């Protein structure tokens, strides 16, 4: 049935009774907003230049200064205000006091934190609520009086209370794994970590041998059997674990695993949540697991930062107990750092697979030869893949794009080589680096590549926002589907695909999803001021994607397409309209419903300029 409403090209078709104008939309939201209207909201509610549909007649009339302005509005908000979460507190309480240690603070009088609890409480911001999620769930809140819900678990003497019935069972189970060990961090910083497996491999490529020649030589050695002890190569020595172990020595300690003996993972016919920088954090992955994601992967981690023992980079490797099939994604451009990093992770963290990022399009990564740059540096790429495979006991996977240039696909040439190099899974994003998100994903090309990849499983990625999109994708030869932006816009997409239906989810249900994310964030980042504001900042980044969702009941034509921009529309209730706003101030209002009022000096802009009107 044709709609009576004239819809601009690139704009989603919404039923006429819900359509409105920008002025009426913001006036409606302002009428339901508590307190006075802020001048900032009045000034910044307009739509940016790069979001207007460009008409042919506009091109000739554009002035040069407008073109320059438009050029500047593209890409990331690199100069956006960035406040560290800890900066929202003037002075913090000393950890020795928070944890109620018996011993005195190591720094004594030189400590820069408060030691007087009464003095700290006089400067602490007001509590955000009467109930603490951590105390109610685990029986103890480790943040004590610094918790922003402290009244729920502190006595009149400002002592932290413990519910023993809840605390004992929760203390025995490990909910988050892959923490950075302090001793390992110290040894990494002092360069005292041994990489015998990596060093043995790197010697073979520094002698001038090609990787495939070395691979063939190793294969002959495996077939001919073990050599004499006197003539044994150095690679035998590298299999001895560098750390002290308890118990008898087993074959696995001294004999290197052959490829066929490595851990096997069945990737086929699974839904894979893509590794998403910034938004693909552990609390968000937990939300997606609840809705049916089968495979999850940590955010892209720089191998050089991991080798330096940076705690912020190691935090990207953390795994929740609910993530039953979990991998980590590494970015690097040299075989030495990537192989050493793979060996270090193989010995120190618990993962089911390791992924190489060969699809990152950002300049910072590409210009130094990483990400998409690896697709054009096949020699280095081969050395990285073979090197990492030689030191890993888990499958090695690779994520690539169609190519670098827009009309020059190279994935079909690279995939047969990846099979020879020994990868266990290939994920193909159906766009080139130059395209970014300006064109639709090329699923015909993905289908062609999936046939070339067989028997190695190949997952397709791009433009999936409904179960119908997923069904069309599965009609190609792909082994599975990876979801990225679609999962950010509607994390319940996993449920829709598995149940083959469109879910007309209510605004209340969507708010409950945000509440779950909030609780996950407080558990992961903490319930003190620093943790609350960190949870808020990641929620706001996610809301910059969630606002693109159009409820099924409002659509003139189902399903919504991922590249169709929603026009201004009124929801079926105030909350649904508020969630449709693409204004930063409205996202902050939603966060205040769950995390209380923002600090006085709070400011936020999304990572990408295209994500907000502000």
C-alpha positions in Angstrom: 0.0 0.0 0.0 1.5 3.4 -1.1 1.9 6.0 1.6 0.1 9.3 1.3 3.1 11.0 2.9 5.9 12.1 0.5 9.1 10.7 1.8 12.5 12.1 0.9 15.1 9.7 -0.5 17.2 8.2 2.3 14.5 8.8 4.9 12.5 6.1 6.6 8.8 5.9 5.8 6.7 6.5 9.0 2.9 6.5 9.3 1.5 10.0 8.6 -0.2 10.4 12.0 3.1 10.2 13.8 5.1 12.6 11.6 5.8 16.1 13.0 8.1 19.1 12.5 11.4 19.8 14.3 9.9 22.7 16.2 6.8 20.8 17.4 9.0 17.8 18.3 11.4 19.8 20.5 8.5 21.8 22.0 6.8 18.6 23.0 9.9 17.2 24.7 10.4 20.6 26.5 6.9 20.5 27.8 7.6 17.2 29.6 11.0 18.2 30.9 11.3 19.0 34.6 12.7 22.4 35.5 13.5 25.4 33.3 14.3 25.1 29.6 18.1 25.5 29.2 19.5 28.0 26.8 21.9 25.3 25.6 19.0 23.1 24.4 17.5 26.1 22.5 20.8 26.8 20.8 21.8 23.3 19.9 18.6 21.6 18.8 19.1 22.3 15.1 20.3 19.7 12.7 23.9 19.9 11.4 24.7 20.7 7.8 26.0 17.2 7.0 22.7 15.6 7.9 20.5 17.5 5.3 19.5 15.7 2.1 21.5 17.4 -0.6 19.6 18.6 -3.6 21.2 19.1 -7.0 20.1 22.8 -7.0 21.9 23.4 -3.8 25.3 22.4 -5.2 25.7 25.4 -7.5 24.7 27.9 -4.8 27.0 26.7 -2.1 29.6 29.2 -1.0 33.2 28.1 -0.4 33.1 28.8 3.3 30.1 26.5 3.7 32.0 23.8 1.9 34.9 24.2 4.3 32.5 24.1 7.3 30.9 20.9 6.0 34.3 19.3 5.5 35.1 20.0 9.1 31.9 18.5 10.4 32.8 15.0 9.1 34.6 12.3 11.1 35.2 12.2 14.8 34.9 14.9 17.4 38.6 14.9 18.0 38.6 18.1 20.0 35.5 17.2 22.0 35.7 18.0 25.8 37.0 15.0 27.6 36.6 14.9 31.4 38.2 12.0 33.2 35.6 10.4 35.6 37.8 10.9 38.6 37.9 14.7 37.9 34.3 15.1 39.1 35.5 14.7 42.7 37.7 17.3 44.3 39.5 15.0 46.7 39.0 11.3 47.1 39.1 9.0 50.1 42.2 6.9 50.5 41.8 3.2 49.4 43.2 2.0 52.8 40.2 3.7 54.5 37.6 2.6 51.9 38.7 -1.1 52.3 39.0 -0.7 56.1 42.5 -2.2 56.2 44.1 -3.0 59.6 47.4 -1.5 58.4 48.0 2.2 58.0 48.4 3.9 54.6 51.8 3.2 53.0 52.3 6.8 52.1 51.5 8.2 55.5 51.3 12.0 55.7 52.4 12.3 52.0 49.2 10.6 50.8 47.2 12.9 48.6 43.8 11.4 49.6 41.5 12.1 52.5 42.1 9.9 55.6 39.4 11.6 57.7 36.0 10.0 56.8 34.0 12.8 58.4 35.9 15.4 56.4 35.4 13.4 53.2 31.7 13.1 53.8 31.3 16.8 54.2 32.6 17.3 50.6 31.0 14.2 49.1 28.1 14.7 46.6 24.7 13.6 47.7 23.6 10.0 47.3 21.8 9.0 44.2 19.4 6.6 45.8 18.4 4.5 48.8 19.3 1.1 47.3 22.7 -0.1 46.2 22.6 -2.7 43.4 26.0 -4.2 44.4 25.0 -4.6 48.0 21.6 -6.1 47.1 23.2 -8.5 44.6 26.5 -9.6 46.2 25.9 -8.8 49.9 28.8 -6.3 50.0 29.7 -3.1 48.3 33.5 -2.7 48.1 33.2 1.0 47.6 32.0 1.6 51.2 31.3 5.2 52.1 32.4 6.4 48.6 29.5 4.6 47.0 26.9 7.0 45.6 24.2 4.7 47.3 26.2 4.4 50.5 23.2 5.0 52.9 21.9 1.5 51.9 25.0 -0.3 53.5 26.7 2.0 56.0 26.1 2.2 59.7 25.7 5.3 61.9 29.5 5.0 62.6 30.1 5.1 58.8 31.2 1.4 58.7 30.5 -0.7 55.7 27.8 -3.4 56.3 28.0 -7.0 54.9 25.1 -9.4 54.2 26.8 -12.7 54.9 24.1 -14.8 53.4 24.6 -13.2 50.0 28.3 -12.4 50.3 29.7 -15.9 51.0 28.3 -17.5 47.8 29.2 -14.5 45.6 32.8 -14.4 47.0 33.4 -18.0 45.9 32.5 -17.6 42.3 34.5 -15.6 39.8 32.3 -13.5 37.6 35.0 -11.7 35.6 38.2 -13.2 34.3 41.4 -12.1 32.5 42.6 -9.5 35.0 46.1 -8.1 34.6 48.3 -9.7 37.3 50.4 -7.1 39.1 53.5 -9.3 38.9 53.1 -9.7 35.1 52.6 -6.0 34.8 55.8 -5.3 36.6 57.7 -7.9 34.5 56.3 -6.4 31.3 57.4 -2.9 32.3 60.9 -4.1 33.1 61.0 -6.3 30.0 61.6 -9.4 32.0 59.0 -11.6 30.3 60.3 -14.5 28.2 58.9 -15.0 24.7 60.7 -18.2 23.7 58.1 -19.4 21.3 57.9 -16.0 19.5 61.7 -15.7 19.4 62.1 -19.1 17.9 59.7 -18.2 15.1 61.2 -14.8 14.5 64.6 -16.3 14.0 63.2 -18.3 11.0 62.0 -15.2 9.3 65.1 -13.1 10.0 67.3 -15.7 8.4 65.8 -14.7 5.1 63.5 -17.7 4.7 60.0 -17.1 3.4 57.2 -18.0 5.8 55.8 -20.7 3.5 59.3 -22.3 3.3 59.6 -22.4 7.0 56.1 -23.9 7.3 57.0 -26.7 4.8 60.2 -27.5 6.8 58.3 -27.8 10.0 55.7 -30.0 8.3 58.5 -32.4 7.1 59.9 -32.5 10.6 56.5 -33.4 12.1 56.2 -36.3 9.6 59.7 -37.6 10.0 59.4 -37.7 13.8 61.5 -36.2 16.6 65.3 -35.6 16.1 68.1 -36.5 18.4 68.4 -34.5 21.6 71.8 -33.1 20.4 70.4 -31.9 17.1 67.1 -30.7 18.5 66.2 -27.2 17.3 65.7 -24.3 19.6 61.9 -24.5 19.0 61.8 -27.6 21.3 63.2 -25.6 24.2 60.6 -22.8 23.8 57.7 -25.2 24.7 58.9 -25.4 28.3 56.6 -23.0 30.3 58.5 -19.9 31.6 56.6 -19.9 34.8 56.8 -22.4 37.7 54.1 -25.0 37.7 52.7 -27.3 40.3 52.4 -31.1 39.7 54.0 -33.6 37.4 55.2 -32.6 33.9 52.9 -33.7 31.2 53.3 -34.2 27.4 51.6 -30.9 26.8 54.4 -29.1 28.8 57.2 -30.3 26.6 55.7 -31.2 23.2 54.3 -28.6 21.0 50.7 -29.1 19.7 50.1 -29.8 16.1 47.4 -27.7 14.3 45.0 -30.7 14.3 45.5 -31.0 18.1 44.6 -27.4 19.0 41.3 -26.5 20.6 38.5 -26.7 18.1 35.6 -24.2 18.0 32.4 -24.8 16.0 31.6 -21.3 14.6 29.0 -22.3 12.1 25.4 -21.0 12.2 26.1 -18.7 15.1 25.3 -15.0 15.7 28.5 -13.1 16.3 28.6 -9.7 18.1 31.3 -7.7 16.4 34.2 -6.2 18.4 33.0 -2.6 18.7 35.4 0.1 19.8 34.0 2.2 22.8 30.5 0.7 22.7 31.4 -3.0 22.7 32.3 -2.9 26.4 31.7 -5.8 28.9 28.3 -4.4 30.2 27.0 -4.0 26.7 28.1 -7.5 25.7 26.2 -8.9 28.7 23.1 -7.2 27.4 23.6 -8.8 24.0 24.2 -12.2 25.6 20.9 -12.0 27.3 19.2 -11.4 24.0 20.8 -14.4 22.3 24.3 -13.5 21.0 26.3 -16.7 20.5 29.9 -15.3 20.0 31.3 -12.2 21.7 34.6 -10.5 21.3 36.4 -7.9 23.2 37.2 -4.4 21.9 40.2 -3.9 19.6 43.3 -3.9 21.7 46.7 -2.6 20.6 49.4 -5.2 20.9 52.1 -2.7 21.8 50.1 -1.3 24.7 49.4 -4.8 26.0 53.1 -5.7 25.9 53.8 -2.5 27.9 51.4 -3.6 30.6 49.0 -0.8 30.2 46.0 -1.5 32.6 43.6 0.4 30.4 44.4 -1.8 27.4 44.3 -5.0 29.4 40.8 -4.0 30.7 39.6 -4.6 27.1 40.4 -8.3 27.5 38.1 -8.9 30.5 35.6 -11.7 30.1 32.3 -12.1 32.0 31.2 -15.6 33.2 28.1 -15.4 30.9 30.3 -15.2 27.8 30.6 -18.9 26.9 32.3 -18.3 23.5 34.6 -15.4 23.8 37.6 -14.1 21.9 39.9 -11.0 21.9 40.8 -8.9 19.0 44.4 -7.7 18.5 45.7 -4.8 16.3 49.3 -4.6 15.1 51.4 -4.2 12.0 54.6 -6.2 12.8 55.2 -9.9 13.2 57.4 -9.5 16.2 55.0 -7.6 18.5 51.9 -9.5 17.3 53.6 -12.9 17.9 54.9 -12.0 21.3 51.6 -10.6 22.3 49.8 -13.8 21.2 52.2 -15.9 23.2 51.7 -13.7 26.3 47.9 -13.9 26.0 48.1 -17.7 25.4 49.8 -18.1 28.8 47.9 -15.6 30.9 44.3 -15.2 29.9 41.3 -17.5 29.2 39.9 -17.1 25.6 38.3 -19.4 23.0 39.9 -17.7 20.0 42.1 -14.7 19.0 41.2 -12.4 16.2 43.4 -10.2 14.0 42.0 -6.8 13.1 42.6 -6.4 9.4 39.6 -4.2 8.8 40.0 -1.0 10.9 39.7 2.0 8.6 40.8 4.8 10.9 43.8 6.8 9.9 45.7 6.4 13.1 45.8 2.6 12.6 45.9 2.5 8.8 48.8 4.9 8.2 51.2 2.8 10.3 50.3 -0.3 8.4 47.7 -1.9 10.7 44.1 -2.6 10.3 43.1 -2.4 6.6 46.8 -1.7 5.8 47.6 -5.3 6.4 45.5 -6.3 3.4 48.0 -4.6 1.1 51.1 -5.9 3.0 50.6 -9.6 2.3 54.2 -10.6 3.3 53.9 -9.0 6.7 50.4 -10.3 7.0 51.5 -13.9 6.4 54.4 -13.6 8.9 51.9 -12.3 11.5 49.3 -15.1 10.9 51.9 -17.9 10.8 53.7 -16.5 13.8 50.6 -16.1 16.0 49.4 -19.6 14.9 52.8 -21.1 16.0 52.4 -19.9 19.6 48.6 -20.1 20.2 46.7 -23.1 21.5 43.3 -21.7 20.4 42.0 -20.9 16.9 43.2 -17.8 15.1 40.6 -15.8 13.2 40.8 -12.7 10.9 38.4 -9.8 10.2 38.9 -8.1 6.8 37.1 -5.7 4.4 36.5 -6.0 0.7 39.6 -3.9 0.1 41.1 -0.4 0.6 40.0 1.5 -2.5 36.3 1.7 -3.3 36.3 0.0 -6.7 39.2 -2.3 -6.2 38.3 -5.4 -4.2 41.1 -7.6 -3.0 39.5 -9.9 -0.5 38.9 -12.7 -3.1 42.7 -12.8 -3.7 43.6 -12.7 0.0 41.1 -15.4 1.2 42.8 -18.4 -0.5 46.1 -17.3 1.0 44.5 -17.0 4.5 43.4 -20.6 4.1 47.0 -21.7 3.4 48.3 -19.7 6.4 46.0 -21.6 8.8 43.2 -19.3 9.9 40.2 -20.9 11.5 37.6 -18.3 10.6 37.4 -15.3 8.2 34.9 -12.4 8.8 34.3 -10.2 5.8 32.8 -6.7 6.1 31.1 -6.0 2.7 32.6 -2.5 2.3 36.0 -1.1 1.5 38.0 1.3 3.6 37.2 4.3 1.4 33.4 3.5 1.5 33.1 3.5 5.3 29.3 3.6 5.7 28.4 5.7 2.6 27.4 2.7 0.5 25.4 -0.5 1.1 27.3 -3.7 2.0 28.1 -5.9 -1.1 26.5 -9.2 -0.1 27.0 -10.6 -3.6 30.7 -10.2 -3.2 30.5 -11.8 0.3 28.7 -14.8 -1.3 31.5 -15.1 -3.9 34.2 -15.0 -1.2 32.4 -17.5 1.0 32.7 -20.1 -1.8 36.5 -19.4 -2.1 36.9 -19.7 1.7 35.3 -23.2 1.9 35.9 -25.3 4.0 37.1 -22.5 6.3 34.0 -20.8 7.7 33.4 -17.3 6.5 31.0 -14.9 8.3 29.4 -11.9 6.6 29.0 -8.5 8.1 27.1 -5.4 7.0 23.7 -3.7 7.0 21.7 -6.3 9.1 19.0 -4.6 11.1 16.1 -7.1 11.0 15.5 -10.8 10.8 14.6 -10.4 7.1 18.1 -8.9 6.4 19.6 -11.9 8.3 17.5 -14.4 6.3 18.7 -12.8 3.0 22.3 -13.0 4.3 21.9 -16.6 5.2 20.7 -17.4 1.6 24.3 -16.7 0.5 27.1 -19.2 1.3 28.2 -17.6 4.6 28.6 -19.8 7.6 27.3 -17.2 10.0 26.5 -13.6 10.6 28.3 -10.8 12.4 26.2 -7.9 13.8 27.7 -4.5 14.5 25.7 -1.3 14.1 22.5 -3.3 14.1 23.2 -4.6 17.6 24.0 -1.1 18.8 20.7 0.3 17.4 18.6 -2.6 18.7 20.4 -5.2 20.9 17.2 -7.3 20.8 18.0 -8.0 17.1 19.5 -11.3 18.2 16.1 -12.4 19.6 14.3 -11.3 16.5 16.6 -13.3 14.3 16.4 -16.5 16.4 12.6 -16.2 16.6 12.1 -14.9 13.1 9.8 -12.0 14.0 9.7 -8.2 14.3 9.6 -7.2 18.0 7.5 -4.0 18.5 9.3 -3.3 21.8 7.8 -0.7 24.1 9.6 2.3 25.5 9.3 0.8 29.0 11.1 -2.4 27.9 13.8 -0.3 26.2 14.3 1.7 29.4 14.6 -1.6 31.3 17.4 -2.6 28.9 19.2 0.7 29.8 18.6 -0.1 33.5 20.3 -3.5 33.0 23.2 -1.8 31.3 23.4 0.6 34.2 23.5 -2.2 36.8 26.1 -4.0 34.7 28.2 -0.8 34.5 28.1 -0.2 38.2 29.2 -3.8 38.8 32.0 -3.4 36.3 33.2 0.2 36.8 32.1 0.8 40.3 29.4 2.6 42.2 31.5 5.5 43.4 31.5 8.8 41.6 34.2 7.7 39.2 32.3 4.5 38.3 28.9 6.2 38.0 30.2 8.9 35.6 32.1 6.2 33.6 28.9 4.2 33.2 27.1 7.4 32.2 29.6 8.3 29.5 29.4 4.9 27.9 25.6 4.9 28.1 25.6 8.3 26.3 27.8 6.9 23.6 25.4 4.0 23.2 22.3 6.3 23.2 23.8 8.0 20.1 23.0 4.8 18.3 19.9 3.7 20.1 18.1 6.9 19.0 18.2 5.7 15.4 15.7 2.9 16.1 12.1 3.5 14.9 9.4 1.4 16.6 7.9 -1.2 14.4 4.3 0.1 15.1 5.2 3.5 13.6 6.7 2.3 10.4 4.8 2.6 7.1 7.0 0.0 5.6 8.5 -2.8 7.7 11.4 -3.5 8.3 13.5 -0.3 8.9 16.7 -0.2 6.8 19.9 0.6 8.5 20.9 3.5 6.2 17.5 5.2 6.3 17.4 8.3 8.4 14.4 8.7 10.8 12.4 12.0 10.2 11.0 13.9 13.2 8.1 11.9 14.7 6.1 11.7 17.8 6.2 8.4 19.7 3.2 6.6 21.3 4.2 8.0 24.7 6.6 10.7 26.0 9.4 8.2 26.7 9.3 6.8 23.1 9.5 10.4 21.8 12.4 11.2 24.1 14.3 8.1 23.0 13.8 9.2 19.4 15.6 12.5 20.0 19.1 13.0 18.5 19.9 15.8 20.8 22.6 15.4 23.4 20.6 17.1 26.1 17.8 14.6 25.8 20.3 11.7 26.1 21.6 13.3 29.3 18.0 13.5 30.6 17.6 9.7 30.0 20.9 9.0 31.9 19.7 11.2 34.8 16.6 8.9 35.2 18.9 6.0 35.9 22.1 7.6 37.4 20.8 10.8 39.0 21.8 14.4 38.1 25.0 15.0 36.2 27.9 16.9 38.0 28.0 20.7 37.6 31.0 20.6 35.3 29.7 17.8 33.2 30.0 17.9 29.4 29.5 15.3 26.7 29.8 15.0 22.9 29.5 11.7 21.1 32.6 10.2 19.5 31.3 10.7 16.0 29.9 14.0 14.8 27.3 12.3 12.6 25.7 10.9 15.8 24.2 14.1 17.2 22.8 17.5 16.4 24.9 19.2 18.9 
